[in-house]
């Protein structure tokens, strides 16, 4: 009765993110009840391995009592402190210092937000202020990658390059531009890494020339494109794009909201190629999803230019919950857990995950396996040679998700037949093996669907 009551209350009142409202009303909510480690349990008692860590965010895994205690202790002592009026709290100050100490290069200044979307919004405001401070207000055009994701706020959704976030919203805005993604599996130039890098470099140069070098402000990129289908650039791609930005005098912004905090192995994915961005955004794994928090990292050049440009005047950008002490206390404890074994376990588990997914490559429906660390995907096709996607009638975003759920596995099932994986870093060998086994079972069941069989024929 309780579960049925919740379904009806949800249907009547709770608006869900990125959902068909009518479709959700028909289907009803699945209520999650509890979680521990890498396992979540719904209100019916059905247990699943969370192969997607919530929304690629519960990097540390569920149920860490030390995180709960850090939050409770801070709530008892000082549940809120504003950052306005030059006020602050010890947890926020210490977290900013710890993060700056570990961030790439000279990203020494940290502005805290509530999550990834408002972190992206903050970068846009900081970048605009930066160029105004330099006496170059005309540099106001922003570039991102097709199939990239940079949040769903009004301006962030325009930098995002996924149609669902544009339709009906009047974005992208006229100062937001795109260049083709590196997507190796379906790149028009083929899969050769150097050809892909050369094509991307040429595309960025051409876009800056089209906009005008005196107008181009910044280039945004995820080290691995998450919501676009877990698209992994070839080695050297990030560095090449960073070098072009430096040469063309545009700011390089690394969006590490998904890739940060051990998701690809190191604390920050930029470390994989020794990239030092001008600005970097994080969220999700920053608090392992236990409480809301995001962050913008500013390089010395960007911070000092903004500070000098403002002089004694206040810089008019702020959030009520920026540097929230409870979120900061959680962030400090999560960081301690990462460095006391979770990052190391994530590297080991990630290698096992990638090896297991590669063993699925021979399955009739698997066209591509890609990923790095605990961030991976398989792309399903009905013709491997032609790379023909699953037919629309297969409805992979719903049918495969439901099937995996029934098999005891939570994954991200994209509408184009890509299955995304981002398990908690705490996963054991047995849990990784179960993810692979349950994926295989889900694929075998999908292979028997009449519309899939017809497309294979």
Number of C-alpha atoms within 10 A of each C-alpha: 6 7 14 13 10 16 17 14 13 18 19 10 8 10 13 12 8 9 10 11 13 10 9 14 16 10 11 16 18 13 15 14 12 14 17 12 18 26 22 22 18 15 15 11 11 14 20 20 27 30 28 23 27 22 16 26 26 25 34 31 24 23 15 15 9 13 23 13 14 19 23 16 14 18 15 9 11 14 14 17 18 16 19 11 6 6 8 16 18 12 20 24 14 15 23 21 15 14 21 19 14 13 19 21 16 17 24 19 21 24 17 28 27 21 22 27 23 26 27 31 20 22 22 19 12 20 23 20 22 25 19 18 18 12 11 15 15 13 21 18 21 25 23 25 24 20 24 26 27 32 23 20 16 18 19 25 25 27 33 28 25 17 12 11 22 18 10 8 11 11 19 21 14 9 14 17 21 22 20 16 23 26 21 19 16 11 15 12 13 12 15 11 17 13 15 22 21 14 18 20 20 15 16 22 18 13 17 24 14 11 18 13 16 17 19 24 28 24 24 24 24 26 25 24 25 24 19 19 25 25 24 22 20 17 13 14 21 21 18 15 21 23 15 16 22 13 9 16 14 23 20 24 26 25 30 27 31 31 32 25 30 27 29 26 26 18 23 23 25 24 14 16 13 12 20 20 24 24 26 30 30 27 29 29 30 31 26 27 25 23 16 21 29 26 30 27 29 24 21 16 13 21 21 14 18 21 17 13 18 16 11 8 9 8 13 8 8 13 15 13 17 21 28 25 27 26 30 29 25 29 30 21 19 26 22 13 16 22 13 11 12 23 24 17 20 28 20 18 26 27 16 19 29 21 13 17 23 16 13 20 16 10 13 16 24 22 23 20 20 19 22 20 23 30 29 27 26 23 24 25 24 22 17 15 8 9 16 14 18 23 17 13 10 19 16 22 17 13 14 24 20 17 20 23 19 15 19 21 25 29 25 23 23 19 16 18 23 25 23 25 25 32 35 34 30 22 27 17 14 10 19 21 17 17 26 23 17 20 23 17 14 20 20 14 13 19 17 11 12 12 15 19 12 11 16 17 7
